[in-house]
Amino acid sequence: WGRRGAVGLGVCGALILGVSAAIDVQYDARIYSRTDVPPAEVALVFGAGLAPGGEPSPVLRQRMDTAIALYRMGKVKKLLVSGDNSDPYHDETKAMRRYAIDRGLPVRDVVGDYAGLSTWDSCYRAKEIFGVTSATLVTQDFHLPRALFVADALGIEAHGVAADPHARHLSRYQPRELLARVMAVALVLLRPPAKILGPKEDLDGTVTTKG
């Protein structure tokens, strides 16, 4: 039994590494620098936690600073900031919007998605609630291949810009990311709806249908 268990663990490990490598290979070409990324209507920025006092965490600041730079360069026309506000004391989306607006972005161009509870939910809601069909995804380098994989599976034509270029294999999040990619494959196969849906909106904030 010990030998069988070891073989089983080896097979599982090989499958996890294989899935991760396949996603890396497939989506690496869609990751660009800020200057080289094709223009898009919107940058989809994923939440990443808050620091004490309700300010964006260092990881989230990296994402926001990158998205703000893309806006100022004319690479995107709007930011869709997708975070978790399920806890009244942990409102990522509010903090993300405030961060961008405090740095001079027009209120109308910083759109909040308050139910981005996960990468899957953020991409699902971007497509189904906000009608996004093409976007530049902004997150850390280790996260981008999975985010691009999910967006692609949901019908969003996406490119990515890393908030921390060339740091993928140095990230302390890499072991967790291996398992997250396997879960992403399962979600793509099962295609569950986002945990929270609601009325459809335009990126200008107009509600187009009641939900």
C-alpha positions as a Markdown table, in Angstrom:
| # | Residue | x | y | z |
|---|---|---|---|---|
| 1 | Trp | 0.0 | 0.0 | 0.0 |
| 2 | Gly | 2.9 | 2.3 | 0.7 |
| 3 | Arg | 4.3 | 1.8 | -2.7 |
| 4 | Arg | 0.9 | 2.4 | -4.4 |
| 5 | Gly | 0.4 | 5.5 | -2.3 |
| 6 | Ala | 3.8 | 6.8 | -3.4 |
| 7 | Val | 3.0 | 6.0 | -7.1 |
| 8 | Gly | -0.4 | 7.8 | -6.7 |
| 9 | Leu | 1.2 | 10.9 | -5.2 |
| 10 | Gly | 3.8 | 10.9 | -8.0 |
| 11 | Val | 1.1 | 10.7 | -10.7 |
| 12 | Cys | -0.9 | 13.5 | -9.0 |
| 13 | Gly | 2.2 | 15.7 | -8.7 |
| 14 | Ala | 3.1 | 15.1 | -12.4 |
| 15 | Leu | -0.5 | 16.0 | -13.4 |
| 16 | Ile | -0.4 | 19.2 | -11.4 |
| 17 | Leu | 3.0 | 20.2 | -12.8 |
| 18 | Gly | 1.8 | 19.3 | -16.3 |
| 19 | Val | -1.3 | 21.4 | -16.1 |
| 20 | Ser | 0.7 | 24.4 | -14.8 |
| 21 | Ala | 3.3 | 24.1 | -17.5 |
| 22 | Ala | 0.7 | 23.8 | -20.2 |
| 23 | Ile | -1.0 | 27.0 | -19.0 |
| 24 | Asp | 2.4 | 28.8 | -18.9 |
| 25 | Val | 3.3 | 27.7 | -22.4 |
| 26 | Gln | -0.2 | 28.6 | -23.9 |
| 27 | Tyr | -0.5 | 32.1 | -22.4 |
| 28 | Asp | 3.1 | 33.3 | -22.0 |
| 29 | Ala | 2.8 | 35.0 | -25.4 |
| 30 | Arg | -0.1 | 37.1 | -24.3 |
| 31 | Ile | 1.9 | 38.8 | -21.5 |
| 32 | Tyr | 3.3 | 42.2 | -22.5 |
| 33 | Ser | 5.3 | 45.1 | -21.1 |
| 34 | Arg | 3.4 | 48.3 | -20.4 |
| 35 | Thr | 4.8 | 49.9 | -23.6 |
| 36 | Asp | 4.1 | 46.9 | -25.9 |
| 37 | Val | 0.7 | 45.8 | -24.8 |
| 38 | Pro | -2.0 | 46.4 | -27.4 |
| 39 | Pro | -4.6 | 49.1 | -26.6 |
| 40 | Ala | -7.8 | 47.9 | -24.9 |
| 41 | Glu | -11.0 | 49.4 | -23.8 |
| 42 | Val | -10.6 | 48.4 | -20.2 |
| 43 | Ala | -8.0 | 47.2 | -17.7 |
| 44 | Leu | -9.3 | 44.5 | -15.4 |
| 45 | Val | -7.5 | 44.8 | -12.1 |
| 46 | Phe | -7.9 | 41.9 | -9.6 |
| 47 | Gly | -8.1 | 42.6 | -5.8 |
| 48 | Ala | -5.3 | 41.5 | -3.5 |
| 49 | Gly | -6.1 | 42.3 | 0.1 |
| 50 | Leu | -5.8 | 45.4 | 2.2 |
| 51 | Ala | -3.2 | 46.7 | 4.6 |
| 52 | Pro | -4.1 | 48.0 | 8.1 |
| 53 | Gly | -6.2 | 51.1 | 7.9 |
| 54 | Gly | -8.0 | 49.9 | 4.8 |
| 55 | Glu | -5.3 | 50.9 | 2.3 |
| 56 | Pro | -4.3 | 48.6 | -0.6 |
| 57 | Ser | -1.7 | 46.0 | 0.3 |
| 58 | Pro | 1.7 | 46.3 | -1.2 |
| 59 | Val | 0.7 | 43.6 | -3.8 |
| 60 | Leu | -2.5 | 45.5 | -4.6 |
| 61 | Arg | -0.6 | 48.8 | -4.9 |
| 62 | Gln | 1.6 | 47.2 | -7.5 |
| 63 | Arg | -1.5 | 46.3 | -9.5 |
| 64 | Met | -3.1 | 49.6 | -9.2 |
| 65 | Asp | 0.1 | 51.6 | -10.1 |
| 66 | Thr | 0.4 | 49.5 | -13.2 |
| 67 | Ala | -3.2 | 50.0 | -14.2 |
| 68 | Ile | -2.9 | 53.7 | -13.6 |
| 69 | Ala | 0.2 | 53.9 | -15.7 |
| 70 | Leu | -1.6 | 52.1 | -18.6 |
| 71 | Tyr | -4.4 | 54.6 | -18.4 |
| 72 | Arg | -2.1 | 57.6 | -18.5 |
| 73 | Met | -0.2 | 56.0 | -21.4 |
| 74 | Gly | -3.5 | 55.8 | -23.3 |
| 75 | Lys | -3.3 | 52.0 | -23.4 |
| 76 | Val | -6.8 | 51.6 | -21.7 |
| 77 | Lys | -9.7 | 53.9 | -21.4 |
| 78 | Lys | -11.2 | 52.6 | -18.2 |
| 79 | Leu | -10.2 | 50.6 | -15.1 |
| 80 | Leu | -12.5 | 47.8 | -13.9 |
| 81 | Val | -11.4 | 47.2 | -10.3 |
| 82 | Ser | -12.7 | 43.9 | -9.1 |
| 83 | Gly | -12.4 | 43.2 | -5.4 |
| 84 | Asp | -14.1 | 41.6 | -2.4 |
| 85 | Asn | -16.4 | 43.7 | -0.2 |
| 86 | Ser | -18.2 | 40.8 | 1.5 |
| 87 | Asp | -16.8 | 42.0 | 4.8 |
| 88 | Pro | -17.9 | 45.5 | 5.8 |
| 89 | Tyr | -14.4 | 46.1 | 7.3 |
| 90 | His | -12.6 | 44.8 | 4.2 |
| 91 | Asp | -13.8 | 46.6 | 1.1 |
| 92 | Glu | -11.2 | 46.1 | -1.5 |
| 93 | Thr | -13.1 | 47.7 | -4.3 |
| 94 | Lys | -13.7 | 50.9 | -2.5 |
| 95 | Ala | -10.0 | 51.1 | -1.6 |
| 96 | Met | -9.0 | 50.4 | -5.2 |
| 97 | Arg | -11.3 | 53.1 | -6.6 |
| 98 | Arg | -10.2 | 55.6 | -4.0 |
| 99 | Tyr | -6.5 | 54.9 | -4.7 |
| 100 | Ala | -7.0 | 55.5 | -8.5 |
| 101 | Ile | -9.2 | 58.6 | -8.1 |
| 102 | Asp | -6.8 | 60.2 | -5.5 |
| 103 | Arg | -4.1 | 59.9 | -8.1 |
| 104 | Gly | -6.0 | 61.9 | -10.6 |
| 105 | Leu | -8.1 | 59.4 | -12.6 |
| 106 | Pro | -11.6 | 60.6 | -13.4 |
| 107 | Val | -14.4 | 59.0 | -11.3 |
| 108 | Arg | -16.3 | 58.0 | -14.5 |
| 109 | Asp | -13.2 | 56.0 | -15.7 |
| 110 | Val | -12.7 | 53.9 | -12.5 |
| 111 | Val | -15.5 | 51.3 | -12.5 |
| 112 | Gly | -16.0 | 49.2 | -9.4 |
| 113 | Asp | -17.0 | 45.5 | -9.3 |
| 114 | Tyr | -17.8 | 44.8 | -5.7 |
| 115 | Ala | -18.2 | 41.0 | -6.1 |
| 116 | Gly | -14.8 | 39.9 | -7.4 |
| 117 | Leu | -14.5 | 37.2 | -4.9 |
| 118 | Ser | -12.0 | 35.2 | -6.9 |
| 119 | Thr | -10.3 | 35.2 | -10.3 |
| 120 | Trp | -13.1 | 33.1 | -11.7 |
| 121 | Asp | -15.8 | 35.5 | -10.3 |
| 122 | Ser | -13.9 | 38.6 | -11.5 |
| 123 | Cys | -13.7 | 37.3 | -15.1 |
| 124 | Tyr | -17.2 | 35.9 | -15.1 |
| 125 | Arg | -18.7 | 39.1 | -13.9 |
| 126 | Ala | -16.6 | 41.2 | -16.3 |
| 127 | Lys | -18.1 | 39.3 | -19.2 |
| 128 | Glu | -21.6 | 38.7 | -18.0 |
| 129 | Ile | -22.3 | 41.8 | -15.8 |
| 130 | Phe | -20.2 | 44.5 | -17.5 |
| 131 | Gly | -20.2 | 43.1 | -21.0 |
| 132 | Val | -16.4 | 43.1 | -21.3 |
| 133 | Thr | -15.3 | 41.2 | -24.4 |
| 134 | Ser | -11.7 | 42.3 | -24.6 |
| 135 | Ala | -9.4 | 43.6 | -21.8 |
| 136 | Thr | -5.9 | 44.0 | -20.4 |
| 137 | Leu | -5.5 | 42.0 | -17.3 |
| 138 | Val | -3.4 | 43.5 | -14.5 |
| 139 | Thr | -2.0 | 41.3 | -11.8 |
| 140 | Gln | 1.3 | 39.8 | -10.6 |
| 141 | Asp | 3.4 | 37.8 | -13.0 |
| 142 | Phe | 2.7 | 34.4 | -11.3 |
| 143 | His | -1.1 | 35.0 | -11.5 |
| 144 | Leu | -1.3 | 36.2 | -15.1 |
| 145 | Pro | -1.3 | 32.8 | -17.0 |
| 146 | Arg | -4.1 | 31.5 | -14.9 |
| 147 | Ala | -6.1 | 34.7 | -15.2 |
| 148 | Leu | -5.6 | 34.7 | -19.0 |
| 149 | Phe | -6.7 | 31.1 | -19.1 |
| 150 | Val | -9.9 | 31.8 | -17.2 |
| 151 | Ala | -10.7 | 35.0 | -19.2 |
| 152 | Asp | -10.1 | 33.1 | -22.5 |
| 153 | Ala | -12.4 | 30.3 | -21.5 |
| 154 | Leu | -15.1 | 32.8 | -20.6 |
| 155 | Gly | -14.9 | 34.4 | -24.0 |
| 156 | Ile | -12.8 | 37.5 | -23.2 |
| 157 | Glu | -10.1 | 38.4 | -25.6 |
| 158 | Ala | -7.4 | 39.3 | -23.1 |
| 159 | His | -3.8 | 40.3 | -22.9 |
| 160 | Gly | -1.8 | 40.7 | -19.6 |
| 161 | Val | 0.6 | 43.2 | -18.1 |
| 162 | Ala | 2.5 | 42.0 | -15.0 |
| 163 | Ala | 2.6 | 44.3 | -12.0 |
| 164 | Asp | 6.0 | 42.7 | -11.1 |
| 165 | Pro | 7.6 | 41.7 | -14.4 |
| 166 | His | 9.8 | 38.6 | -14.5 |
| 167 | Ala | 9.1 | 37.6 | -10.9 |
| 168 | Arg | 6.9 | 34.5 | -11.6 |
| 169 | His | 9.3 | 31.8 | -10.5 |
| 170 | Leu | 10.6 | 33.8 | -7.6 |
| 171 | Ser | 7.2 | 34.3 | -6.0 |
| 172 | Arg | 6.4 | 32.7 | -2.6 |
| 173 | Tyr | 2.9 | 32.2 | -4.0 |
| 174 | Gln | 4.1 | 29.8 | -6.6 |
| 175 | Pro | 3.3 | 26.5 | -4.7 |
| 176 | Arg | -0.3 | 27.7 | -4.1 |
| 177 | Glu | -0.6 | 28.8 | -7.7 |
| 178 | Leu | 0.1 | 25.2 | -8.9 |
| 179 | Leu | -3.1 | 24.0 | -7.1 |
| 180 | Ala | -5.0 | 27.1 | -8.1 |
| 181 | Arg | -4.4 | 26.3 | -11.8 |
| 182 | Val | -5.8 | 22.8 | -11.3 |
| 183 | Met | -8.9 | 24.3 | -9.7 |
| 184 | Ala | -9.1 | 26.8 | -12.6 |
| 185 | Val | -9.3 | 23.8 | -15.1 |
| 186 | Ala | -12.1 | 22.3 | -13.0 |
| 187 | Leu | -14.0 | 25.6 | -13.0 |
| 188 | Val | -13.6 | 25.9 | -16.8 |
| 189 | Leu | -15.0 | 22.4 | -17.2 |
| 190 | Leu | -17.9 | 22.8 | -14.8 |
| 191 | Arg | -18.5 | 26.5 | -15.6 |
| 192 | Pro | -20.4 | 27.5 | -12.4 |
| 193 | Pro | -21.8 | 31.0 | -12.3 |
| 194 | Ala | -20.1 | 33.7 | -10.2 |
| 195 | Lys | -21.2 | 33.5 | -6.5 |
| 196 | Ile | -22.9 | 36.9 | -6.9 |
| 197 | Leu | -24.6 | 38.1 | -10.1 |
| 198 | Gly | -27.1 | 41.0 | -10.2 |
| 199 | Pro | -28.1 | 43.5 | -12.9 |
| 200 | Lys | -26.1 | 44.0 | -16.0 |
| 201 | Glu | -24.2 | 47.3 | -16.3 |
| 202 | Asp | -22.3 | 49.3 | -18.9 |
| 203 | Leu | -18.8 | 50.4 | -18.0 |
| 204 | Asp | -20.2 | 53.9 | -17.6 |
| 205 | Gly | -22.2 | 52.6 | -14.6 |
| 206 | Thr | -25.5 | 52.5 | -16.4 |
| 207 | Val | -27.7 | 49.6 | -15.4 |
| 208 | Thr | -28.9 | 48.0 | -18.6 |
| 209 | Thr | -31.1 | 45.1 | -17.3 |
| 210 | Lys | -32.5 | 44.3 | -13.9 |
| 211 | Gly | -31.3 | 41.2 | -12.2 |
